[in-house]
Amino acid sequence: MANKRFIMNAGRTSKQGQQINVGKDHAEYQAIVSTLTMHPDDMKALHVLPGAKVRVRSEYGEAVFQCKEGKVPIGMVFVPYGPPTCRLMGGGTDGTGMPTSKNWEVEIEPITSESA
């Protein structure tokens, strides 16, 4: 199956903020920042089941996320900021000190035993 393009937005979540007190190396925090939220119809179109892994590629790099269904518009995905997201960001900040993290065009492919 061909990869599909999506608009990706990154941000902080309240659960992520609560876990920061436990530490960024804690398994729960790592699980939060390694999870991508996608519309159920997009998951069906990609043949991705909840909990399956997907590879996300931007013009700057790639990262692997565990996929879950959520309330995001069709064609858009959401990921919490974290090490996987940083692999997708460029270094330009437009003078803000923070790389652009909204409206990235990304390519997403399911990870199968052949593509792992």
Buried (B, 14 or more C-beta within 10 A) or exposed (E): EEBBEBBBBBEEBEEBEEBEEEEEEEEEBBEBBBBBBBBBEBBEEBEBEEEBBBBBBBEBEBBBBBBBBBEBEEEBBBBBBBEBBBBBBEEEEEEEEEBEBEEBEBBBBBBEEEEE
